[in-house]
């Protein structure tokens, strides 16, 4: 072992390079004889929208611990890496980096620019990821825009189309005016925003029939007045039932709409009378469909007013709303305007409020299969189990089928053409995929429906989730075999994958859609288990955000702390819960690295190069106890890592290593080896130390490799600790309680010598122990240099001595007033008596509630008594 402190900078870079050179973590397919020996991790492909952030590091550390642990269980681990670079995020990144707009280029031209920009960020991202030493198989790296992935994505579309699970429909779709594309329900989120409630007077067309001239509508969106197609009243609203069947005239715009009864009206909001616009929200869409209402689209794809809005045409929707309010006030139709805060549905990527527009879109049917998707979720193991409820609640709250078409340039094209004459859908042949209808010819010369020979290419692209939801199939090599006429997999042993690790924020995005796609294509759930991590927060438990200035850069952390310290910090998480970034956690990891390094150097100096051959019967009781305890610790750590309870595994192992091994056993063994050349101790040190390195290896990846190579690796071939087996139990039996007590006695005697500034090898004449230390007497005597060690059958005589009396002044003050100083003086001088529960002092008798007696146990015999955990120790020096 090298002298000096541990140099993490040198060590970590050395092993990161060596692991890459040696392909240490490459998936060795040839070694998988049984599919059960393959362990596949469905790693999340990060969106290519910027640089590596701390959340990437945190989530990947947890995956990596599982990967390293699984290899040591004898499994061949498939741990790939992907980049999600075909969606809106990559498109916006390209526009920002190059200061361009995608509309100014052909799709092919813009996609090429996207790939060039993304490639730069991906190279930087890969380099940064590798600098954290993750055990990823970098030879198994994919990008969601590459040709083979495009083929898998288009195959998925064709297969679902042939199953009847996809359809194209002109219908209301959720639309982002900022991104100018349809989005799915999963891409929206609620946002609390300031707004205004407007009370607006609507005229009744036939005032004589209705018995009134006007009524009030309350709305937060006056810009939708030109899109109003009906007014609704609840059937139980007796006060307004006279309006049902009548018609209303829309202020400013003048068109007339029917007044209809419907149970979906919220009678508690506003006036209880609601206008329906095509479209303001989900309820408007339901009313439109249920009552066959007119279609009046007032806001276009870019968020501007259409010709339906008359003089407001071309204005941004928000500006039009303010202008309409002003004109309503001038016309005397604005009855009231009051500030409110309400929940607005926004696009999660850009924060823009969504609209509902009618457009031709492609959908995957979901609503008819929700029970099956829920059951599929139950078939998977969830870590933590509570996260299944999020998956369940999402499915139970579904209102829309999955809209998978996007009106963007960066993405995978739909393999579809339409007959120019009859709009018949022409789907590409599986053998031809991938295709781009904008540049490739359809698979037919004439429409099979009408015989027309002109076709219109579909220019929409897939939602990015429609592709990333296929990662288990992409990694397993799912493809269409033309000769066999069926779907096959190049690596069937990888599917279903063993683990899906991801954040809780994309359960409804990635996890749910992956279940949908893989279940529909294979009839199986895509993974055996799901591991959900939380988010990284700042030290004040606030979400990290660039706008707040509280983002932590991984490279900045790496410049201050060892990578293994960061791994130690990440392993301190309770899976599923958010984890605050705290430097004290990294400092604790750094201290553990130095402790492991120093302890290893000491063990190296005490032990021979080869383990001495020794029979178990020759081991001292203390050595047998340590190895038996270490068996239990290894089993505990294994169980916790299997259950993804990383913090429990980490904390228990650190405590056992630092306290039991280093502070207690290593100090004892050091003395035995140096003074007695004790082979039992050298054997135990070597065996225990090797095991500790293996137990730490999944978490402290670099330092465990460095020490392993320095002390135990041999031969010409690279023998990485991360390819070795998890420690098997030694099977050694020992008296657990007696060993614990003996170690506590040794600790008490060491403290006794230290407090008196005696050397640890100072002789002690006689030590008596009351406690169960059977079998460990020799170890205690030899280690602590005790001439005579005796065990006591009866507890030593101990008196309970009063050491103080505390007065309760809330009782004593009001009752004794001016006599309190005399009472205090009597207690101070010891001039008092305790008679049962009464204190007699200064001529007064104080009841039990007025005072508390402090007592201390004191040994009355010869020598000095020490209290150890589970024992009493009497020292006669």
C-alpha positions, 0 to 999 in steps of 0.5 A: 500500500502506498504511504500518505493519505488517499489521493482520490483525484489520481485513483478515480481517474486511473480506474475510470480509464482502466475500466473503459480500456478493459471493457470491465462492464461489457455485457458478456452474452456468451456467458449467459447460459440461463436467461435468469442469469442475465440482469437487464436494466432499462436505463432512462435515456436523458433528454438532450436539452442541456448539460449534465445536472446533479439529478442525473448523477443522483439517479444514476448512482442508485442504478449503478449500485444495483448493477455492481451488486447484481454482478457480484451475485453472479449475474451478467448485467446488461447496463446500456445507455441511451439519449432521447434526442428526437423530440421537442426538447432537442428541437428547442435546444437546436433553435436556441443554440443556432438562433434559428426557427425550425419553420425556416428549414425543410424537415431533413435540413432541420433534423440534420442541424438537430443531430449536429447540435445534439451530438456535441451535447451528447459527447460532453454528457458521455464524458461527464458521465464517465468521469463519475465511473458508472459501470455502464456498458458504453458499447451498448449506447443508442439514440432515439433518432438513429435509424434502427430506433426509428425502425423499431418506433415505426414498427410499433406504430404499424403493429398497433395500427394492424391491431386496431389500437390506433386511429386518426381522428379530427377532434379536439386535441390539447394544444400548446400555442408556444410550441405549436403542436398537439400534446398529450394529457401526460404533458400537462400540469397544473399551475397556480396563476393570478387572473380575474373573474368577470361577471358579464350580462348576456341578453335573453332573445325572447324576454317575454317567453323567459320572463327576464331580459338578461342573466349573468355569466362568470368567466376567467376567459372573456377572449372565448366569448366569440367561441361561445356555442351554448349556455348551460344550466343545472337541471336542479337549478330551480331559480334559472330553469325558466331559461332552459329552452330559450336562446341567449345573445352573446354580448359584443358579437351578437350571435345567438346560442341555445340555453340547455340543461346539463348535470355537469354544471357547477352550481357553486361557481359564479352565477351557476350559469355557464357558457360553453365555448369550442373549446375552453376545457374538457367539459366544453368538449364533452358538451360539444360531443353530447349535444352536437353543438356548433364549432366556433374556433376563436384561437388558432395554433399560435395563440392568436384570434381567428376571423370568428373574433371579428375586429379582434382577429390577429390579436394575441389571445391575452391581448384580445381578452383585455380589449374585450373586457374594455369594450364590454365595460363601455357597452355596459355589459361588464357587471363586475371584475375581481382578482382571483388565483386559480389553477391553469393547465399548462404545457410542462415543457414551456409553462404556456397555458394550453388550448383545445383545438380541432385537428387531425391527430393520431391516437393510441387507444387507452381508455378501453384497456385501463383495467389491463394496464392497472393489472400489469402494474400490479405484476411488477415489484415496486420499490418503494411500494407506495409509488404504485399508488401514483401509477394507479391514480394516473390510470384512474384519472385518464380522460383522453386516449394518447395523442401521439402526433406532433406538429414539429420538425425534429422527430420520427416520421409517421410511416403513412401517406393519404390518398389525395382523392379519398383520404385512405390511409396507406401504411408502409410495409414493415420490410421498408422501415424506416421511411420518411413519407416526405421523401420516400414513395408509398408502397402502392401505385394506386389507392386500394380504395378508389384507384387514385394514384396521387398521395399526400405524405403525413408530415407529423412526427411521433411524440417522443414518448411514443419512442422512448416507451419502447426502450425495453424492446429497443435493447432486446433487439425487437424486430420484424422477421420477414421470413418467419412472418413474426416479431423476434428478439435478438436478445430474448433473455433481456426481456422482460427487463429486470429493473426500470429505474426512474424518477417519480416525476415521469411515472405517468410519462415514461413508465405508464407508456412503456407498460402500454407499448410493451404489453400491447406488442408482447402481452407481457409487462416490460420489467420485473421491478420498478425502482423510483427515486426522488428529486435532488433538492437544495440544502433548504429542501427547495427544488433546484432551478436555474431561475432560483440560482440554486442548481448544483453543478456535478463538475463543481462538486467533483472538483471539491469532493471525491466521486466515491464521496458523492456515491456515499451521499447518494446512497443515503437516500430513502428510495422514492423520497426527495433528497436534499443536497448537503455538503456534510453528507459528502464530507462524511463520505470523504472521512469514510474513504480516509478511514478505509484507506488508513485501516487498509494500510494498517491491515496490510502492515500486519498481515502476510501476502498470503492468508495463513492456513489455520483451522477454525478450532484454532481461532480465538473466541474473539476472532470467531465472534468477529467473523460470525458478526461479519457474516450477519452484516454481509447478509444484512447488507445483501438483504437491504440492497436487494430491497433497494434500501440503500441508506440502511445498507450504507449506514449499517456497514459504515457503523460496523466497519468504523466502530466494531472493526476499526475502533475495537477489533483492529486495535486489539488485533494490532496489539496481538500481532505485534506483541504475540505474532498471533496467527489467529488475528492475522487470519481474521484480519485478512479474511475480514478486510477482504470481505469489507472491501467487497461489501463496500464495492457497490457504493465506494467503487473506486477506492475498493478497486484501488485497495483490492488491486494493491493487496489482493489481485494477482496474475496477468489478467485484470481481476477487478473487484467488481467482477468478484463474488459477494462474500459467502458466509464462513459458517463460523458460529460464536456467542453473539451476546458474550462477544458484544459484552467482551468488546464492551469490557475491552472498551471500558478498560481502554477508556480507563487507561486513556483517562489516566494517561496510562499506556494501553500495555500498562499492567492491571493487577485484578479485573472483576467482571459481572456479565456474560463474557464466557469464552472471551476471558483470555482475549480480554486478559491478553489484550488489556494486560490483566494479571488476574481476570475473574468473573463474578456470579453476583452483582457487586454491592452498589449503593444509590447515593443522592447527588442532588435535589432539584426544586420545582419553583412553580410549586415551591415559590408560591407556597414558601415565598420568603423561606425559599432561600433557607430551603436552598441553603439547607439543600446546599449544606446537606442539612436535610432528610428524605423521609419516604416521598417527603423532603424535610429541610429548613423546618419545612416538609416538601411534598413529592411534587415540589422536588426531584432527587438525583441519584448515582450508583456507587460501588462500595467495595475495593477498586473502581467500578466501570460500567460497560454495556451489559457488564460491570467491571471492577479494576484493582490496578 
